[in-house]
Amino acid sequence: MSSKQKRLDILNSEVTKCQSCRLSESRTQTVFGEGSLDAKVAFIGEAPGATEDETGRPFVGRAGKLLDNMIASMGLKREDVYIANICKCRPPGNRKPTKDEMDACIPYLSNQLRTIQPKVIVALGNTALGGLTGKDGGIVKRCGEWEWEIDNNWMIMPCYHPSALLRNPNWKEPAWNALQKVAKELL
């Protein structure tokens, strides 16, 4: 077992026991993240949905199927990337996580990303973008425009969340353009 896998296993064990916020009271299970330990790109969403809460895997419902297609549009497979969420537990009723809920989980995500060391992080939606950068909203204006997270020197590409694309197909073109910029950066 690699040292990266050992670090992630220890971190996952901590997440499983976490009771730092009220989301731990209603979860079925935690949803840690999955993918390549050597991923050059990580896709980060806001929080698990119902299917993810049941399976313990990120992005496996309808939005997950679209994310798989988005990844394929970049010439990659799901196994080539790392996929996680800001929050590791499902908010009741699929509501947006609160700031204190995200703040409780950000250290776990930061440790995951420091372990994987992706070159690029794709922030899927406003909530993920805000959690990663500390800047509020603006996905419509920021989708496809590079951002930087200074401390870890990560390149962040804001992109629409797959569930938003399912609701509004007009956003598929800017999302596709954003992912093509990421693919070009990975060459």
C-alpha positions as CSV (number, residue, x, y, z in Angstrom):
1,M,0.0,0.0,0.0
2,S,1.4,3.4,-1.0
3,S,2.0,6.2,1.5
4,K,-0.7,8.3,-0.2
5,Q,-3.2,5.5,0.2
6,K,-2.2,5.1,3.9
7,R,-2.7,8.9,4.5
8,L,-6.1,8.8,2.7
9,D,-7.2,5.7,4.7
10,I,-6.3,7.4,8.0
11,L,-8.1,10.6,6.9
12,N,-11.2,8.6,5.7
13,S,-11.3,6.9,9.1
14,E,-11.3,10.4,10.8
15,V,-14.1,11.5,8.5
16,T,-16.2,8.4,9.3
17,K,-16.1,9.3,13.0
18,C,-16.5,13.1,12.6
19,Q,-19.2,14.8,14.5
20,S,-18.0,18.4,14.0
21,C,-21.3,19.6,12.6
22,R,-25.0,18.7,12.7
23,L,-24.8,16.9,9.3
24,S,-23.3,13.9,11.2
25,E,-26.7,13.4,12.9
26,S,-28.6,12.7,9.7
27,R,-26.1,11.0,7.4
28,T,-26.4,7.4,6.4
29,Q,-22.7,7.3,5.8
30,T,-19.9,9.7,4.9
31,V,-18.8,10.2,1.3
32,F,-15.0,10.7,1.3
33,G,-13.9,10.7,-2.3
34,E,-12.4,8.4,-4.8
35,G,-10.1,8.2,-7.8
36,S,-6.5,8.1,-8.9
37,L,-3.9,8.7,-6.3
38,D,-1.9,10.4,-9.0
39,A,-4.7,12.4,-10.6
40,K,-3.6,15.5,-12.4
41,V,-7.2,16.9,-12.0
42,A,-9.6,16.8,-9.1
43,F,-13.4,17.5,-9.4
44,I,-14.9,19.0,-6.3
45,G,-18.6,19.4,-5.7
46,E,-20.5,20.8,-2.7
47,A,-22.0,17.8,-0.9
48,P,-23.3,14.3,-1.4
49,G,-26.9,13.8,-2.6
50,A,-29.3,11.0,-1.7
51,T,-27.6,8.3,-4.0
52,E,-24.2,9.3,-2.7
53,D,-25.3,9.1,0.9
54,E,-26.7,5.6,0.2
55,T,-23.6,4.3,-1.6
56,G,-20.8,6.2,0.1
57,R,-19.4,7.2,-3.3
58,P,-19.3,10.7,-4.8
59,F,-21.2,11.7,-8.0
60,V,-23.0,8.4,-8.8
61,G,-26.5,9.6,-9.5
62,R,-27.8,11.4,-12.6
63,A,-25.3,14.3,-12.0
64,G,-22.6,11.7,-11.7
65,K,-23.4,10.1,-15.0
66,L,-23.1,13.6,-16.6
67,L,-19.8,14.2,-14.8
68,D,-18.5,10.9,-16.2
69,N,-19.4,12.3,-19.7
70,M,-17.8,15.6,-18.9
71,I,-14.6,13.8,-17.9
72,A,-14.7,11.7,-21.1
73,S,-15.0,15.0,-23.1
74,M,-11.5,15.8,-21.8
75,G,-10.1,12.5,-23.1
76,L,-10.0,11.0,-19.5
77,K,-11.8,8.3,-17.6
78,R,-13.3,8.6,-14.1
79,E,-10.4,6.4,-12.9
80,D,-7.9,9.0,-14.1
81,V,-9.2,11.8,-11.9
82,Y,-10.0,12.4,-8.2
83,I,-13.6,13.2,-7.2
84,A,-14.7,14.6,-3.8
85,N,-17.0,17.2,-2.2
86,I,-16.5,20.1,0.2
87,C,-18.9,18.4,2.7
88,K,-18.6,14.7,3.4
89,C,-22.2,14.3,4.7
90,R,-25.5,14.9,2.9
91,P,-27.4,18.0,4.0
92,P,-31.0,17.2,4.8
93,G,-33.3,17.6,1.7
94,N,-30.3,18.2,-0.5
95,R,-30.1,21.8,0.7
96,K,-27.0,23.9,0.2
97,P,-24.4,23.3,3.0
98,T,-24.1,26.2,5.5
99,K,-20.8,28.0,6.0
100,D,-20.2,26.3,9.4
101,E,-20.8,22.8,7.8
102,M,-18.3,23.6,5.0
103,D,-15.8,25.0,7.5
104,A,-16.0,21.7,9.5
105,C,-15.1,19.7,6.3
106,I,-12.6,22.0,4.5
107,P,-9.6,20.7,6.6
108,Y,-10.4,17.1,5.4
109,L,-10.7,18.2,1.8
110,S,-7.5,20.2,2.0
111,N,-5.6,17.2,3.4
112,Q,-7.1,15.0,0.6
113,L,-5.9,17.5,-2.1
114,R,-2.5,18.0,-0.5
115,T,-2.1,14.2,-0.6
116,I,-3.2,13.7,-4.2
117,Q,-1.5,16.9,-5.4
118,P,-3.6,17.6,-8.5
119,K,-2.3,20.1,-11.0
120,V,-5.9,21.5,-11.5
121,I,-9.0,21.5,-9.4
122,V,-12.4,21.9,-11.2
123,A,-14.8,23.6,-8.8
124,L,-18.2,22.3,-9.7
125,G,-20.7,25.1,-8.9
126,N,-20.9,28.2,-6.7
127,T,-20.8,26.4,-3.4
128,A,-17.6,24.4,-4.2
129,L,-16.0,27.5,-5.8
130,G,-16.7,29.5,-2.6
131,G,-15.5,26.8,-0.4
132,L,-12.2,26.5,-2.3
133,T,-11.5,30.2,-2.8
134,G,-13.3,31.9,0.0
135,K,-15.0,34.1,-2.6
136,D,-18.8,34.2,-2.9
137,G,-20.8,33.1,-5.9
138,G,-20.5,34.3,-9.5
139,I,-20.2,31.0,-11.3
140,V,-22.0,32.5,-14.3
141,K,-19.3,35.1,-14.7
142,R,-16.4,32.9,-13.5
143,C,-17.1,29.6,-15.4
144,G,-14.1,29.1,-17.6
145,E,-11.9,31.7,-16.0
146,W,-8.8,30.5,-14.1
147,E,-8.6,31.2,-10.4
148,W,-5.7,30.5,-8.0
149,E,-5.6,29.2,-4.5
150,I,-2.5,30.8,-3.2
151,D,-1.3,28.7,-0.3
152,N,-1.1,25.5,-2.3
153,N,-0.6,27.1,-5.6
154,W,-3.5,25.2,-7.2
155,M,-5.0,26.2,-10.5
156,I,-8.8,26.2,-10.0
157,M,-11.3,26.1,-12.9
158,P,-14.8,27.2,-12.0
159,C,-17.4,25.1,-13.9
160,Y,-21.1,24.6,-13.7
161,H,-22.2,21.7,-11.4
162,P,-23.5,18.7,-13.5
163,S,-26.9,19.0,-11.7
164,A,-27.2,22.6,-12.9
165,L,-26.4,21.5,-16.4
166,L,-29.2,19.0,-16.2
167,R,-31.6,21.8,-15.3
168,N,-30.2,24.4,-17.8
169,P,-28.7,22.9,-21.0
170,N,-27.8,26.4,-22.2
171,W,-24.8,26.3,-19.8
172,K,-23.4,23.1,-21.4
173,E,-21.3,25.1,-23.9
174,P,-19.5,27.3,-21.3
175,A,-18.9,24.2,-19.2
176,W,-17.5,22.3,-22.2
177,N,-15.2,25.3,-22.9
178,A,-14.0,25.4,-19.3
179,L,-13.2,21.7,-19.4
180,Q,-11.3,22.0,-22.7
181,K,-9.1,24.7,-21.1
182,V,-8.4,22.2,-18.3
183,A,-7.6,19.4,-20.8
184,K,-5.2,21.8,-22.6
185,E,-3.5,22.7,-19.3
186,L,-2.9,19.0,-18.5
187,L,-1.1,18.3,-21.8
